[in-house]
């Protein structure tokens, strides 16, 4: 499997030992433009959990009308793994990968709530769109409906319709979904 760390490759630790087992985390991969699907397929073949959120858009061709699935966040996708050195090099050595995102010389992780929220939005039947990054604001959590458990920022309220924006701070991208009458609560 080209040296990637898989769930079955983790060392076995007995319960009575005082040893911490690293937990998998979500990382953001920066891929070359229009190569996101190739990276997704290559990592899935290695047995890694990969999430490439997609959105359906209308083709720009004039001669025919097609609907295409394109990445929601152009050039970015998520991978969940324990990032041991051999796993890191297995990812960045792929020909379409530019690198893994981080700050101040260290790799950054994405909170699982953000990834779960984006997954819920993509899986819902509600229309969603890429949105300008919002850095500040009080976060809320959806209490009921198809987006229950989704965490984000409430934006603009018009005639009982609101938008929930889920922002990924690490690469400063957001996605917005329209809400109807879902109950929300302040989430910290």
C-alpha positions in Angstrom: 0.0 0.0 0.0 2.9 2.3 -0.7 3.7 3.0 3.0 0.5 4.7 4.0 -0.8 4.3 7.5 -4.1 2.5 7.4 -6.4 1.7 10.3 -5.4 -2.0 10.3 -1.7 -1.0 10.5 -2.1 0.8 13.8 -0.1 -0.7 16.7 -2.2 -2.8 19.1 -2.3 -1.2 22.6 -3.7 -2.9 25.6 -6.1 -1.0 27.8 -3.9 -1.1 30.9 -0.9 0.6 29.2 -0.5 4.3 29.6 0.2 4.9 25.9 -1.7 7.3 23.8 -2.7 6.1 20.3 -2.8 8.9 17.7 -6.3 9.6 16.4 -7.0 10.3 12.7 -7.6 13.9 11.9 -8.8 15.8 8.8 -6.2 17.6 6.7 -6.6 19.8 3.6 -4.8 18.8 0.4 -4.0 21.5 -2.1 -4.2 19.9 -5.5 -3.4 21.1 -9.0 -6.3 22.8 -10.7 -8.7 20.3 -12.3 -6.8 17.3 -10.7 -8.9 17.0 -7.6 -10.7 13.9 -8.8 -7.4 12.2 -9.7 -6.0 12.8 -6.2 -9.3 11.6 -4.7 -9.1 8.3 -6.6 -5.5 7.8 -5.9 -6.0 8.2 -2.2 -9.1 6.0 -2.1 -7.0 3.3 -3.8 -4.6 3.6 -0.9 -7.4 3.0 1.5 -7.6 6.5 2.9 -10.9 8.4 3.8 -11.1 11.2 1.3 -13.8 13.9 1.0 -14.1 16.0 -2.2 -17.3 18.1 -1.9 -18.9 18.7 -5.3 -21.5 21.0 -6.6 -23.6 20.6 -9.8 -23.1 23.4 -12.3 -24.4 24.1 -15.8 -21.9 23.6 -18.6 -20.7 26.7 -20.2 -20.8 25.2 -23.7 -23.2 26.9 -26.1 -23.9 23.9 -28.3 -25.4 21.6 -25.6 -26.8 21.8 -22.1 -25.0 19.6 -19.6 -24.8 19.6 -15.8 -21.4 18.8 -14.4 -20.2 17.9 -11.0 -17.3 20.2 -10.1 -15.4 20.6 -6.8 -17.1 23.0 -4.4 -13.7 24.3 -3.2 -11.5 24.4 -6.4 -8.1 22.8 -5.8 -8.9 21.6 -2.3 -10.0 18.3 -0.8 -10.0 16.7 2.6 -8.2 13.5 3.8 -8.6 11.8 7.2 -5.6 9.9 8.5 -3.0 9.6 11.1 -0.3 11.6 9.5 2.8 9.6 10.1 5.9 10.5 8.0 5.3 7.7 5.5 1.6 8.7 5.1 2.6 12.3 4.6 5.1 11.5 1.9 2.7 9.0 0.3 0.3 11.9 -0.1 2.6 14.7 -1.2 4.5 12.5 -3.7 1.3 12.1 -5.8 2.0 14.0 -9.1 -1.2 16.2 -8.8 -0.7 17.3 -5.2 0.8 20.7 -4.5 1.0 20.1 -0.7 -0.9 19.9 2.6 -2.1 23.1 4.2 -0.8 24.4 7.5 0.4 27.5 9.4 3.7 28.7 10.8 5.6 25.7 9.4 3.3 23.0 10.8 0.4 21.1 9.3 -3.1 22.3 10.2 -6.1 20.1 10.9 -9.7 20.9 10.2 -12.2 20.4 13.1 -14.4 17.3 12.4 -17.5 19.4 13.0 -16.7 21.5 10.0 -16.1 18.5 7.7 -19.3 16.9 9.0 -21.3 20.1 8.4 -20.0 20.3 4.9 -20.9 16.6 4.3 -24.4 17.3 5.6 -24.9 20.3 3.4 -23.7 18.4 0.3 -25.9 15.3 1.1 -29.0 17.5 1.7 -31.5 18.3 -0.9 -31.1 22.1 -0.2 -29.4 24.3 -2.7 -25.9 25.4 -1.7 -23.2 27.6 -3.2 -19.6 28.6 -2.5 -19.6 31.7 -0.3 -17.1 34.4 0.6 -15.1 33.5 3.6 -16.5 34.8 6.9 -14.0 35.0 9.7 -16.0 36.3 12.7 -19.4 35.7 14.1 -21.3 33.6 16.6 -21.6 30.0 15.6 -24.9 28.2 15.7 -25.9 24.6 15.4 -29.0 23.3 13.6 -31.3 21.4 15.9 -33.7 19.7 13.6 -34.4 18.8 9.9 -32.1 17.3 7.3 -29.2 19.5 8.4 -29.4 18.6 12.1 -26.1 18.9 13.8 -24.6 21.2 11.2 -22.5 24.0 12.7 -22.0 27.4 11.0 -22.8 31.1 11.0 -26.3 32.5 10.3 -26.3 35.1 7.6 -29.1 37.4 6.4 -32.8 36.8 7.1 -35.3 37.5 4.5 -39.0 36.4 4.7 -38.4 33.4 7.0 -35.4 32.3 4.8 -31.9 32.4 6.2 -28.5 31.3 5.0 -26.2 29.1 7.1 -22.5 29.6 6.2 -19.9 26.9 7.1 -16.4 28.3 6.9 -13.1 26.4 6.8 -10.6 28.6 8.5 -7.5 26.7 7.3 -7.9 27.6 3.6 -10.5 30.4 4.0 -13.3 29.0 2.0 -17.0 28.8 2.8 -20.2 27.2 1.6 -23.7 28.6 2.2 -27.0 26.7 2.4 -30.5 28.1 2.5 -32.5 27.3 5.7 -36.2 27.3 6.1 -37.7 27.0 9.6 -35.0 24.9 11.3 -34.4 25.7 15.0 -30.9 26.8 15.8 -29.0 27.2 19.1 -25.8 29.1 19.9 -22.8 26.8 19.7 -19.4 27.6 21.0 
